[in-house]
Amino acid sequence: MRKLACFLIVIFLCAITIFPISGKTQNEVDRYSILINLNEAKIWINDNELPRYSYHLRIGRLMMPKEFYKENFSFQITEDYSSANMTLTLSCNETNILFSIISPYVIVNGIEKEIDCAPYFNHVGSWLLPFRFIFEALGGEVGWNAETREITVEVDL
């Protein structure tokens, strides 16, 4: 019996060495570096170039479609079309951001904030959401280089 227990322990240790246990714990986060070059209409996340997204510039603000957030980050997105006031909630970790269509008021973790560029629908019916506001609400550092027309973001999600 003792030999069997030792044998199983050795097998287990070898298996962990060959196939390490991976996966994030609940408190671990991923670091994201985002670069958007508006001149070339290109986006990189952690040095990986993304396919093109149909973004818009509105009153000097970058508006990205909800698919950008859903496909590239650990965001949960829920939409409610049950009333005249259509809403979208974007959630990540402990942060919940509630947008109402064409409203300059947003609720972040229960606190109402005013934004300078309200969300709206694009020509294919997808929400366009304010890029800078979302990443700053999540604690990210957002930068703008007017000379190169590049937006940079460093954020832990």
N, C-alpha and C positions, 0 to 999 in steps of 0.2 A: 504494500500500500504506500509506503514511504517513497519507494522508487517511482511509483506511478505519479505521485504528487510532485516530486522533483522533475520528472520528465515533462509534465504538463506546464510547470513554471518555466522551464527552459523553452518549450515550444511557444508559450505566451510571450516571453521576452524577445525571442527571435521574430515573432510576428509583428510586434510593436516596432522593432528596429527596421524591418523590411517594409511594413505598411504603417507608417506613423499615424496616430490618431490626429485627424485634422478637423477643422470646423471651428467657428467662433463661439465663444461663450457669450452669454447675454450682455456682458459689459464690454466686450471688445468692439472696436470700431475700425472702419476702413478709412484710410487717408486718400482723398481724391485731389488731384491737381488737374484743373480744367483750363484749357486755352482755347479761346474762340478768336479767329482772325476774320474780321468782317470784310476786309478787302478781298480775301480769297474764298470767303464763305466756307471755311473749314473749321472743324471742331476736333480737339484732341482731349481725351481723358486718360490720365496716367500714360502719356506718350502714345496712345493708340488712337489712330484717326477713326472717326465715326463716319457712318454714311450721312448724307446731307439730310438736314431737318428743315422744314419750311418755317423758319423763324421770321419775325417782323420787327422792325424798329418803329416805335411809336413814341412821339414826343421825346426822342432821345433815349428811350428805354428799350432794352432787348426783351422781346416777348417770345418765349419758347413754347412749343406745343406740349400738352400733357404727356404725350408719348415719349418725349425726350427724358422726362423725369422718371417715368415708369420703367423704361427699357434699360436705363443706364445706372440707376441707383436703387437703393433698398426702400424706395417710397411706396407707401400704400395709398391708392387713390380711390375715393368713393365719390360718386356723383348722385345728386338728388334732383330729379326733374318733376317732382310731384306737386310743386306749387309754381306760382308765377315767378317766384324768386329762386331761380335755379342756382344750385350750389355745388361746389367741388371741395372736398377735404383732402388735403395732402398731409400724410403722416409719416414721420420718420423718427425712430427712437422715442423720445419723450415729447416731441414737438408735434402739435396739430395746427394746421393752418387752414382756416375756412374762408374760401372765396365765394362771393356772390357775383353772378354775371353782371358786368357793366357797373359794378359798385366800387367806389373808391375806399370802401371800408372793409377791412379784413380782420378776422378774429384769430389771434395767435394764443393758444393755450388759455382761452377764455378772456383775453384782453383785446379790446377793440383798438385797431390802429388804422390810420388813414394812409393810403398809398397814392402816389402821384400818377400812376398808370393802371387803370382798372383792367381786370381780365375780360376777354371777349372771345368770340368764336372766329375761326378763320374760314376760308372759302370751302373747306371740306367738312366743317362742323366740329372741329376739335377745339378744345379750350386753348387759348394762348395765355400764359401766365408770366408774371414779371420775374425774370431771371435773378436780378440783383437782390430784390426783396426776399425771395425764397432762401437764397444761400446766406444772406446776412441774418435772417431769422433763425437759421440753423447753426449760427456761430461761425460761419465762414468769413474769410478775408477776401474781399472782392476788389480787384484793381482794374484800372483803365489806362491804356497808353494811347493818347490821342494821335501821336505821330504815326504809330504803326496800325492804329485802329484795332487793338487787341484787348480782349477782356481776359483776366486771369482770376482764378478762384483756387483757394486752398481751404479744404474743409474736411473735417472728420465726421463720418456718418456711421 
